[in-house]
Amino acid sequence: MSCKFSIIIVSLNAGEELKKTVESVRRQTFKDYEIIVKDGCSKDGSTDFLKDAEDVCFVQEPDDSIYDGMNAALKFIHGEYVIFLNCGDRLYAKDVLEKSVRFMQKKAADIYYGNLYRRELGSTDVYPDHISDFTAFRNVPCHQACIYRSALLKGKAYDLRFKVRADYEHFLRCIYRYDARPAHMPFVLSDYEGGGFSETALNKKISAKEHRVITDKYLGKKASFYRFVMIITLQPLREKLAGSRRFSEAYHKIKARIYSIGGKRD
């Protein structure tokens, strides 16, 4: 049966966080959605509450990574649009789907992205209104802040060669290869737990290498110029500000304004 949103939650031994994520969807005032939980065979009892849940499509089978689990879940979607949440993430408020639908009725797009609240830092990533080339290089919204038209994911999902940046590669692929139209929704869509898979020391190194490969692929020579810009604008210092509970909120607001100066893509 078709619906407006397919909300995919991937999990593995998530403890109580899985239930909190599911409940953030269940409390939505807009009800035309389906919940798909793709679990990689948890052993901690975190999925027990789903065994008899009639409002959740519960899929439990092994997978090789978060992205592999996300891809597997796409086989079960019926929604016009898809939202991905990791365990611990939550839809920000009970009316965010309702607000999203109202925005969609006013502006046609293929990818809608809202802002992202970072619970760990107590700050909000405010994304720019337009995806310029520089925005694509540096400030693409997290997948938890995005609502994708399902056609962009069926048969065109995450490239598993990328262990940390597959969602980033997919976003750029949608923009630069599929000519997807993005639209910024000026409100917080998701509450991001933080401190997860992509933020370990090892995965940060992998992320940097994958970022170079992806930006070279989609931005060409511009990527080299943008790397130079990042060096002369003190990227290491800015990363510390972004990760500081004290300065993060102000930093992200300033960053959003700067990255929106370039306007739309060429």
Summary of the structure (lengths in Angstrom):
residues: 266
radius of gyration: 17.9
end to end distance: 39.7
largest distance: 56.1
contacts: 828
relative contact order: 0.15
helix: 42%
strand: 21%
